[in-house]
């Protein structure tokens, strides 16, 4: 075996170098590129090499610099630097193509290609893929597909190698390639800070590392301006529509170690260019991203114009009496007032906690809208919330995204909502449930899509957690007092029989429910140790609830305030997957990041993907799978490098490069459960950051349970959450605008 001493100026003065041809790839982590492979060394013998080498394949030649180590698996060469060369011999090219590295090419096709084109095979694939049509059994369309797959794989490999050399997560490179294709590297060279955009999800530190590697100076205007935009975007993700100027300038200085003068100068340039907007809000010099400033000003103006009385207002009371007779109900006084106002005004907000009659009120509003001949659309922020609304109202309901119809705009080169001012919704009225989840940008899109004179009824629980995105729309609207609104506060007798509902209202009032009273639909199991809590959760899901109460695992949702720690959702998902869907012979799976995605797993989409294609059993197709959608993995195809997820009435195929958009959903955070209701909820309460252990988090978790709630954890944690009514302040100007401009 050839070993060459490498002399470096750094600490690794005893580094070795080996070279050879990859015989086989034992393991690859597709999220970070970490690979274990067997190398046929140039001097003879097989060597185990470990290091970062994305898309490694048999047949490739490589040179590796590193050192020898010994582990429980034997002697290994730990590579710190790797360079590789595509094979140029017939056996090497065959091994490379037959490895499955190129989608659509297996051993048989690889043999045909190599036998026909010899050492020119790879060049043909890249430059003249149509010539594959010369081979028997490969039609022109398949030839183009194979060529495209090879070109994509080659281009993507180079991009991944650049990210690897900089120590950046490969998931960001995969998303960048999906956006820019072969021009991804060019886009990165022009502006590495684009990786900080929501879609890519990189931290500023990651983008900054690439920028410095590409030659950007530490105090370059581009870098400081990127830091300003990152701070505004990052804080938008924490719910803020704007950041006060002083706080923003200070945050930028701290982030990239520049002077306050440089920071403020960058903010000034961005204001001048129109990328950000500065405006005084309640004595603060508020700095907005332009899109959020536009959204906030539009929502305020539109809501104020919708407050007027509409046709049919004078007959609202008479229509209500007719609706009550038809429905066989008698509404409470505040329910009656809510229905009348919803009919009278263009915008109306209905709020209330569990058991206060929101659903009955909505159905009465719907009945009167029907009497008036109005076409009404029902919507909710998430698929689960829309499905629940549909079941309760016995009327079709959809997500806001589907209602507004996402689509590709070739002029803007981006995905947009097809329904807008130019092509408004045909609905005369929209009833929107779970309005507390709607951020300022989504509210803007919905309001823009309403046709002139259309009604909007917002329904929600203002005491639940606010939207994940920027703004505090429902609370700002209610606190402004400028929009017609009714709060339902009477808990009806039937609801009073539920300890879940009674406990939710107690929590909301700052009262700790009686945790020793294990009766009815609410039980508390005291577990102060995290491992004991996890064991109890598994027993409840796997045997106790299915065996004793007939509640199947698919009807149970485990919740936790936090992702991390022993009782966080990441660890709970691994434990629950092992108990509820263990590995088995013939059950395919794919390892990605910390998870193994296995056939039969319950999974959740964790970011909006507007262009993911889905199909229904009737053959109809569409696009768009959204953050929070829950499904089950139907199949995993390692040869095709894809898996299929069934979401209720539709299914979507995910290439393995999209697995960063999925997470197991046996357990989820309370924040992710917003807008959903489950037959049984198991809430893990053992530990968590103080910012997560709040009254609103506990209240939201409790109100997710429909028939059964079991809290497993520490009663002192539960008591602390009830006492902790602190809410994170959100910088939003909507309330101020509504009051000022009314």
C-alpha positions in Angstrom: 0.0 0.0 0.0 1.3 3.4 -1.0 1.6 5.8 1.9 3.1 9.3 1.5 4.2 11.5 4.4 2.5 14.9 4.0 4.2 18.0 5.5 1.8 20.7 6.7 2.4 23.9 8.6 -0.5 23.1 10.9 -0.8 20.6 13.7 -1.5 17.6 11.5 2.2 17.1 10.6 1.9 13.3 10.5 -0.9 13.1 7.9 -0.8 10.2 5.5 -2.1 9.9 1.9 -3.7 6.9 0.3 -5.2 6.5 -3.2 -7.3 3.8 -4.9 -10.7 2.9 -6.3 -13.9 2.7 -4.4 -15.0 -1.0 -4.2 -18.2 -0.5 -2.1 -20.0 2.1 0.0 -21.0 0.7 3.4 -22.8 3.7 4.8 -23.7 7.3 3.9 -25.5 10.0 5.9 -27.2 12.0 3.2 -27.7 15.0 5.5 -24.0 15.6 6.2 -22.3 13.4 3.6 -20.4 11.3 6.2 -19.5 8.1 4.5 -17.9 4.7 5.3 -16.4 3.0 2.2 -14.1 0.2 1.2 -11.2 1.3 -1.0 -9.2 -0.9 -3.2 -5.8 0.7 -2.7 -3.5 1.3 -5.6 -0.8 -0.8 -4.0 -3.2 -3.7 -3.2 -5.5 -4.6 -0.4 -8.8 -3.3 0.9 -8.9 -0.3 3.2 -11.9 1.1 5.2 -12.0 4.9 4.7 -14.3 7.2 6.7 -14.9 10.8 5.9 -17.2 13.3 4.3 -17.8 12.3 0.7 -21.3 12.9 -0.7 -22.6 10.7 -3.5 -19.7 8.3 -3.3 -20.0 5.4 -5.7 -18.1 2.2 -6.6 -15.7 2.7 -9.5 -14.6 6.2 -8.5 -10.9 6.9 -7.9 -9.9 9.0 -4.9 -7.0 10.4 -3.0 -7.5 10.8 0.7 -5.4 12.7 3.3 -5.8 11.8 6.9 -4.6 9.4 9.6 -5.0 5.8 10.7 -7.3 5.0 13.6 -8.5 1.9 15.3 -12.1 1.3 16.4 -14.2 -1.7 17.4 -14.6 -2.3 13.6 -10.9 -2.6 13.1 -8.3 -0.3 11.5 -9.7 2.6 9.5 -8.3 5.5 7.5 -9.9 8.7 8.8 -9.8 11.2 5.9 -9.7 14.9 6.5 -9.3 15.8 2.8 -10.6 13.8 -0.1 -10.4 14.4 -3.9 -11.9 12.1 -6.4 -11.8 11.3 -10.1 -14.6 9.7 -12.1 -13.6 6.3 -13.5 -12.0 6.1 -16.9 -11.7 2.4 -17.4 -14.5 0.0 -18.6 -14.6 -2.0 -15.3 -14.6 1.2 -13.3 -17.3 2.9 -15.3 -19.5 -0.2 -15.1 -19.1 -0.4 -11.3 -20.0 3.3 -11.1 -23.1 3.1 -13.2 -24.3 -0.3 -11.8 -24.1 1.1 -8.2 -27.4 2.9 -8.5 -25.9 6.3 -8.2 -27.8 7.5 -11.2 -31.6 7.2 -11.0 -33.0 4.8 -13.6 -29.7 2.9 -14.3 -29.2 -0.5 -12.8 -26.7 -3.3 -13.5 -28.3 -4.5 -16.7 -28.6 -1.0 -18.2 -25.1 -0.1 -17.0 -23.7 -3.2 -18.8 -25.4 -2.2 -22.1 -24.1 1.3 -21.9 -20.5 0.3 -21.2 -20.5 -2.5 -23.8 -21.7 -0.1 -26.4 -19.8 3.1 -25.6 -16.8 1.8 -23.7 -14.6 4.4 -22.0 -16.7 7.2 -23.7 -19.8 6.2 -21.7 -19.7 9.0 -19.1 -19.0 11.7 -21.7 -21.9 10.4 -23.8 -24.2 10.6 -20.7 -23.2 14.2 -20.0 -22.9 15.6 -23.5 -25.0 13.4 -25.9 -27.5 11.5 -23.8 -29.8 11.1 -26.8 -27.3 8.6 -28.1 -28.5 6.1 -25.5 -31.4 5.6 -27.9 -28.9 3.5 -30.0 -29.3 0.8 -27.3 -32.0 -1.8 -27.6 -34.8 -1.2 -25.0 -34.0 2.5 -24.3 -36.5 4.8 -26.0 -35.7 8.5 -26.6 -37.7 9.7 -23.6 -35.9 7.4 -21.2 -32.5 8.3 -22.8 -33.2 12.0 -22.0 -34.2 11.1 -18.4 -31.0 9.1 -17.8 -28.9 11.9 -19.3 -30.7 14.5 -17.1 -30.2 12.4 -14.0 -26.5 12.0 -14.7 -26.0 15.7 -15.4 -28.0 16.6 -12.3 -26.0 14.2 -10.2 -22.7 15.5 -11.5 -23.6 19.1 -11.0 -25.1 18.5 -7.6 -22.0 16.5 -6.5 -19.7 19.5 -7.3 -22.0 21.8 -5.3 -22.1 19.3 -2.4 -18.3 19.0 -2.4 -18.1 22.8 -2.0 -20.4 22.8 0.9 -18.6 19.8 2.4 -15.2 21.6 2.2 -16.7 24.6 4.1 -18.3 22.3 6.7 -21.9 23.4 5.9 -25.0 21.1 6.1 -25.6 19.4 2.7 -29.4 19.9 3.1 -28.9 23.6 2.3 -27.1 22.7 -0.9 -29.9 20.3 -2.0 -32.5 23.0 -1.5 -30.3 25.5 -3.4 -30.0 23.1 -6.3 -33.8 22.6 -6.4 -34.1 26.3 -6.8 -31.3 27.1 -9.3 -30.4 23.8 -10.9 -27.0 23.9 -12.7 -26.8 27.7 -11.9 -26.7 27.0 -8.2 -23.0 27.6 -7.8 -23.3 30.8 -9.8 -26.1 32.1 -7.6 -24.1 31.2 -4.5 -21.1 33.1 -5.8 -23.2 36.2 -6.4 -24.9 36.1 -3.0 -24.1 33.4 -0.5 -26.4 35.1 2.0 -29.5 34.0 0.0 -29.2 30.7 2.0 -30.6 32.7 5.0 -34.0 32.9 3.2 -36.8 30.9 4.9 -36.8 28.2 2.2 -33.2 27.3 2.6 -33.1 27.6 6.4 -29.4 28.2 6.9 -28.1 30.2 9.8 -26.3 33.5 9.1 -23.1 31.8 10.5 -23.4 29.1 7.8 -23.9 31.6 4.9 -21.2 33.8 6.3 -18.7 30.9 6.4 -19.4 30.4 2.7 -19.2 34.1 1.9 -15.8 34.4 3.6 -14.6 31.3 1.7 -15.8 32.9 -1.5 -13.7 36.0 -0.8 -16.2 38.5 0.8 -14.4 40.9 3.2 -15.5 40.9 6.9 -16.6 44.5 6.7 -17.9 44.5 3.1 -21.2 46.4 2.6 -22.8 43.2 1.3 -21.9 41.4 4.5 -23.3 44.0 6.8 -26.4 44.5 4.8 -26.9 40.7 4.7 -26.6 40.7 8.5 -29.3 43.4 8.8 -31.7 41.4 6.6 -30.9 38.2 8.4 -31.7 39.8 11.8 -35.1 41.1 10.5 -35.9 37.7 8.8 -34.8 35.7 11.8 -36.9 37.8 14.2 -39.9 37.5 11.8 -39.6 33.8 12.4 -39.9 34.6 16.1 -43.1 36.5 15.5 -41.9 40.1 15.1 -43.1 42.3 12.2 -40.4 44.9 12.9 -37.4 45.5 15.2 -36.7 48.9 16.8 -33.8 50.6 15.1 -31.6 50.7 18.2 -32.1 47.0 18.9 -31.5 46.1 15.3 -28.2 48.1 15.0 -27.0 46.5 18.3 -27.9 43.0 17.2 -26.0 43.4 13.9 -22.9 44.7 15.7 -23.0 41.7 18.0 -23.6 39.2 15.2 -20.7 40.2 12.9 -18.5 42.4 15.1 -18.8 45.6 13.2 -19.1 49.1 14.5 -22.5 50.7 15.3 -21.7 53.3 12.6 -21.3 50.6 10.0 -24.4 48.8 11.1 -26.6 52.0 10.9 -25.0 52.9 7.6 -26.1 49.5 6.2 -29.6 50.0 7.5 -29.7 53.4 5.9 -28.6 52.0 2.5 -31.3 49.3 2.7 -33.9 51.9 3.5 -32.8 53.9 0.5 -32.9 50.9 -1.7 -36.4 50.0 -0.5 -35.5 46.6 1.0 -36.5 47.8 4.4 -38.9 50.5 5.7 -38.5 52.7 8.8 -41.5 54.2 10.5 -42.3 55.5 13.9 -44.6 53.2 15.9 -45.7 54.1 19.4 -42.5 56.1 19.9 -40.2 53.5 18.4 -38.3 53.8 15.2 -39.6 50.6 13.7 -37.6 48.9 11.0 -39.5 46.4 8.8 -38.7 44.1 5.9 -40.6 45.8 3.1 -42.9 42.8 2.5 -44.0 42.8 6.2 -44.5 46.6 6.2 -46.7 46.2 3.0 -48.6 43.3 4.6 -49.3 45.1 7.8 -50.4 48.4 6.2 -52.6 46.5 3.7 -54.3 44.4 6.4 -55.1 47.4 8.5 -56.5 49.4 5.7 -58.6 46.5 4.3 -60.1 45.6 7.7 -61.1 49.1 8.3 -62.9 49.4 5.0 -64.8 46.1 5.7 -66.4 47.3 8.9 -69.5 48.8 7.3 -73.0 47.4 7.4 -73.9 45.2 4.4 -77.1 44.4 2.6 -79.3 42.1 4.7 -78.3 43.7 8.0 -81.9 44.9 8.7 -83.3 41.4 8.4 -80.6 39.6 10.4 -82.7 39.1 13.5 -85.7 37.7 11.5 -83.3 35.4 9.6 -81.9 34.2 12.9 -85.3 33.2 14.3 -85.9 31.2 11.1 -82.5 29.5 11.3 -83.1 28.5 15.0 -86.4 26.9 14.1 -84.9 25.0 11.1 -82.0 23.8 13.2 -84.1 23.0 16.3 -81.9 25.0 18.6 -82.1 28.0 20.9 -79.0 30.1 21.0 -77.7 31.8 24.1 -77.8 35.7 24.1 -74.1 36.2 23.2 -74.4 33.5 20.5 -77.4 35.4 19.1 -75.4 38.7 19.1 -72.5 37.0 17.3 -74.7 35.6 14.6 -76.5 39.0 14.0 -73.1 40.9 13.8 -71.6 38.3 11.4 -74.6 38.9 9.1 -74.6 42.7 9.5 -70.9 43.5 8.9 -68.2 42.8 6.3 -65.7 41.7 9.0 -66.5 40.0 12.3 -64.5 38.1 14.9 -65.9 35.3 17.0 -63.8 34.1 20.0 -64.2 31.7 22.9 -62.6 28.7 24.6 -63.7 25.1 24.5 -67.3 24.2 25.3 -68.6 27.8 24.7 -70.6 27.0 21.6 -68.4 28.3 18.7 -69.3 25.5 16.4 -73.1 25.9 16.9 -72.7 29.6 16.3 -70.8 29.0 13.1 -73.4 26.6 11.8 -76.1 29.2 12.5 -74.2 31.8 10.6 -73.8 29.4 7.7 -77.6 28.6 7.8 -78.4 32.3 7.5 -75.8 32.9 4.7 -77.5 30.0 2.8 -80.9 31.7 3.3 -79.5 34.9 1.9 -78.2 33.0 -1.2 -74.6 33.7 -0.3 -71.8 31.3 -1.5 -69.7 30.6 1.6 -66.2 29.0 1.8 -64.9 27.4 4.9 -61.2 27.6 5.6 -58.5 26.9 8.2 -54.8 27.4 8.4 -53.9 23.7 8.4 -55.2 20.5 6.7 -56.1 18.9 10.1 -58.0 22.1 11.2 -59.8 22.2 7.9 -60.8 18.5 8.1 -62.1 19.1 11.6 -64.1 22.1 10.5 -65.6 20.1 7.6 -66.7 17.3 10.0 -68.3 19.7 12.5 -70.1 21.9 9.9 -70.9 19.1 7.5 -69.6 21.3 4.7 -66.5 21.2 2.5 -63.6 23.1 4.0 -60.1 23.7 2.8 -56.8 25.1 3.9 -56.2 28.8 3.2 -53.4 27.8 0.8 -55.7 25.5 -1.2 -58.5 28.1 -1.1 -56.1 30.7 -2.6 -54.6 28.2 -5.1 -50.8 28.3 -5.1 -49.2 28.3 -8.5 -46.1 29.2 -10.4 -45.8 32.8 -11.9 -43.3 32.7 -14.8 -42.9 36.5 -14.8 -41.9 36.6 -11.1 -40.2 33.2 -11.3 -41.8 32.2 -8.0 -44.8 30.5 -6.5 -47.7 32.8 -5.7 -51.3 32.6 -4.8 -53.4 32.5 -7.9 -56.4 34.0 -6.2 -55.7 37.7 -5.6 -57.1 41.2 -6.6 -56.9 40.3 -10.3 -58.6 37.0 -9.9 -60.6 37.0 -6.7 -62.4 34.2 -4.9 -66.0 33.7 -6.1 -67.2 33.3 -2.5 -69.6 35.9 -1.1 -68.4 35.0 2.5 -65.4 33.2 4.0 -65.5 31.7 7.5 -62.0 31.2 8.8 -61.4 28.9 11.8 -58.3 28.9 14.1 -57.6 32.5 13.2 -55.1 32.8 16.0 -52.7 30.7 13.8 -52.8 33.2 10.8 -49.8 35.5 10.5 -49.8 38.9 8.9 -48.6 37.7 5.4 -51.2 35.0 5.1 -53.9 37.4 6.3 -52.8 39.8 3.6 -53.1 37.1 0.9 -56.6 36.2 2.1 -57.9 39.7 2.2 -56.5 40.5 -1.2 -58.4 37.5 -2.6 -61.8 38.6 -1.3 -64.0 40.1 -3.9 -65.6 43.5 -3.2 -68.4 43.3 -0.7 -67.5 39.8 0.5 -67.8 39.0 4.2 -65.1 37.5 6.4 -65.8 35.8 9.7 -62.8 35.1 11.9 -63.2 32.4 14.5 -60.5 31.5 17.1 -59.4 31.2 20.7 -57.3 34.3 21.6 -55.8 32.5 24.6 -54.1 29.9 22.5 -50.5 30.3 21.2 -50.1 32.9 18.5 -49.1 32.3 14.9 -45.7 30.8 14.2 -45.1 33.5 11.6 -44.9 37.3 12.1 -47.6 39.3 13.7 -50.3 38.8 16.3 -53.3 39.4 14.0 -56.2 38.1 16.0 -55.2 39.6 19.3 -54.2 42.9 17.7 -57.6 43.1 16.0 -59.5 42.3 19.2 -57.4 44.7 21.4 -57.9 47.5 18.9 -61.6 47.5 19.5 -62.1 48.7 15.9 -63.7 45.6 14.4 -67.0 44.0 15.4 -66.3 41.1 17.7 -68.1 38.8 20.3 -66.4 36.7 22.9 -68.3 33.5 23.9 -67.7 33.0 27.6 -70.5 30.7 28.8 -69.5 27.0 29.2 -72.6 24.9 28.4 -73.8 22.2 30.8 -72.9 19.3 28.6 -69.3 20.7 28.3 -69.1 21.1 32.1 -69.2 17.3 32.4 -65.8 17.1 30.6 -62.8 17.5 32.9 -60.8 18.4 29.9 -62.9 21.5 29.2 -63.3 22.4 32.9 -59.5 22.1 33.4 -58.7 24.1 30.3 -60.8 27.0 31.6 -59.2 26.7 35.1 -55.7 26.8 33.5 -56.8 29.9 31.5 -57.9 31.6 34.8 -54.6 30.7 36.5 -56.0 27.8 38.6 -54.2 24.4 38.7 -56.7 21.6 38.1 -57.0 18.9 40.7 -54.3 16.4 39.4 -55.2 13.8 42.0 -58.7 13.4 40.7 -58.1 10.8 38.1 -61.7 10.4 36.8 -63.6 11.0 33.6 -61.6 12.1 30.6 -58.5 13.6 32.4 -55.8 11.6 34.1 -52.4 12.7 35.6 -49.6 10.1 36.0 -46.8 11.5 38.2 -43.4 10.8 36.8 -40.5 13.0 37.8 -37.8 11.0 36.0 -37.6 11.4 32.2 -36.8 7.8 31.4 -39.7 6.7 33.6 -42.0 9.1 31.8 -40.9 7.9 28.3 -41.5 4.3 29.4 -45.0 5.2 30.6 -45.8 7.0 27.4 -44.8 4.0 25.4 -46.9 1.6 27.5 -49.9 3.8 27.1 -49.6 4.0 23.3 -48.6 0.4 22.7 -50.7 -1.6 25.1 -52.7 0.2 27.8 -55.0 2.4 25.8 -55.5 0.0 22.9 -56.1 -2.9 25.2 -58.2 -1.3 28.0 -60.0 1.5 26.2 -60.0 0.4 22.5 -58.1 3.5 21.5 -55.6 2.6 18.7 -52.1 4.1 18.4 -53.2 6.0 15.3 -55.8 7.8 17.4 -53.3 8.9 20.0 -51.1 12.0 19.8 -48.2 12.4 22.1 -47.3 16.1 22.8 -44.4 17.7 24.5 -43.5 21.4 25.0 -40.0 20.8 23.7 -38.1 19.0 20.9 -34.9 18.2 22.9 -34.1 16.2 26.0 -35.2 12.8 27.2 -38.9 13.7 27.0 -38.6 16.0 24.0 -40.2 15.0 20.7 -37.0 13.9 19.0 -36.3 11.2 21.6 -40.0 10.3 22.0 -40.4 9.7 18.3 -37.4 7.3 18.2 -38.8 5.4 21.2 -42.4 5.3 19.9 -41.3 4.3 16.4 -39.4 1.4 17.9 -42.4 0.3 19.9 -45.2 1.0 17.4 -43.5 0.3 14.0 -40.3 -1.7 14.7 -38.0 -2.9 11.8 -39.1 -6.1 10.2 -38.0 -8.3 7.4 -39.5 -7.0 4.1 -40.3 -3.6 5.7 -38.2 -1.1 3.7 -36.7 1.9 5.4 -34.3 4.8 4.6 -31.9 6.4 7.1 -31.8 10.2 7.0 -30.3 12.5 9.7 -31.3 11.2 13.1 -34.3 9.2 11.8 -35.0 6.0 9.9 -38.1 6.6 7.7 -39.8 3.2 7.6 -42.9 1.9 5.8 -45.9 2.4 8.0 -44.4 5.4 9.9 -46.6 8.4 10.8 -44.8 11.5 9.5 -45.4 15.2 9.3 -44.5 17.8 6.7 -42.4 20.5 8.5 -42.3 23.3 5.9 -44.5 24.5 3.0 -43.7 22.9 -0.3 -45.9 24.5 -2.9 -44.7 22.5 -5.9 -44.7 18.9 -4.5 -47.1 16.9 -6.7 -49.8 14.8 -5.1 -52.3 12.4 -6.6 -55.7 11.1 -5.6 -57.0 7.6 -6.1 -59.4 8.9 -8.8 -56.4 10.0 -10.8 -56.7 13.7 -10.2 -53.5 15.6 -9.4 -52.4 18.8 -7.7 -49.5 20.5 -6.0 -48.7 21.6 -2.5 -48.0 19.9 0.8 -47.9 22.2 3.8 -46.3 22.6 7.1 -48.2 20.4 9.7 -49.8 18.0 7.2 -49.8 14.5 8.7 -49.5 11.2 6.7 -48.2 7.7 6.7 -45.3 6.2 4.7 -46.9 3.8 2.2 -43.7 2.6 0.5 -39.9 3.1 0.4 -38.1 2.4 -2.8 -34.3 2.5 -2.4 -33.7 1.7 -6.1 -35.8 4.7 -7.2 -34.5 6.8 -4.2 -38.0 7.8 -3.2 -40.8 7.1 -0.8 -44.5 7.7 -1.0 -46.6 9.3 1.8 -50.3 9.0 2.0 -52.1 12.2 3.3 -55.7 11.4 3.9 -57.2 11.4 0.4 -54.0 12.0 -1.6 -50.4 10.7 -1.8 -47.1 12.4 -2.6 -43.8 11.0 -3.7 -40.6 12.3 -2.0 -37.2 12.0 -3.5 -34.7 11.1 -0.8 -33.3 14.7 -1.2 -36.6 15.9 0.2 -36.5 13.9 3.4 -35.4 17.0 5.3 -39.0 18.2 4.9 -40.4 15.2 6.9 -40.3 14.3 10.6 -41.8 11.4 12.5 -45.1 12.4 14.0 -45.7 9.9 16.7 -44.9 12.8 19.0 -45.0 16.5 18.2 -44.5 19.8 19.9 -47.5 21.6 21.3 -46.8 24.4 18.8 -47.1 22.0 15.9 -50.4 20.6 17.3 -52.2 24.0 16.9 -55.5 23.8 15.0 -55.8 20.0 15.5 -58.0 17.8 17.8 -57.2 14.2 18.6 -59.3 11.5 20.2 -56.6 11.0 22.8 -53.7 13.2 23.9 -50.7 12.1 26.0 -48.9 15.2 27.2 -45.3 14.7 28.5 -44.4 17.3 31.1 -41.0 16.6 32.7 -38.7 19.4 31.6 -38.2 22.2 29.1 -36.9 25.7 28.6 -38.7 28.4 30.7 -39.9 30.1 27.6 -41.8 26.9 26.7 -43.3 26.1 30.1 -46.0 28.7 30.0 -49.8 28.9 30.7 -50.6 29.3 27.0 -48.6 26.2 26.0 -50.4 24.1 28.7 -53.8 25.5 27.7 -53.2 24.8 24.0 -52.0 21.3 24.8 -55.1 20.5 27.0 -57.5 21.8 24.4 -56.1 19.4 21.7 -57.8 16.4 23.4 -61.3 15.4 22.4 -62.1 12.3 24.4 -59.1 11.6 26.7 -56.2 13.6 28.1 -53.4 11.9 30.0 -50.6 14.1 31.5 -47.4 12.2 32.3 -44.9 14.1 34.2 -44.1 16.3 37.2 -46.9 18.1 39.0 -44.6 20.9 39.9 -43.9 21.6 36.2 -47.7 21.7 35.6 -48.1 24.2 38.5 -45.2 26.4 37.3 -46.8 26.5 33.8 -50.1 27.6 35.2 -48.4 30.4 37.2 -46.3 31.5 34.2 -48.6 33.8 32.3 -45.7 35.7 30.7 -46.0 36.0 26.9 -43.2 37.0 24.6 -43.7 40.5 23.4 -44.1 40.8 19.7 -43.2 43.9 17.8 -46.3 44.5 15.7 -47.9 47.7 14.5 -51.3 46.4 13.4 -53.2 47.4 16.6 -51.6 50.9 16.4 -52.6 51.3 12.7 -56.2 50.1 13.3 -56.7 52.6 16.1 -54.9 55.5 14.4 -56.6 55.1 11.0 -60.1 54.3 12.0 
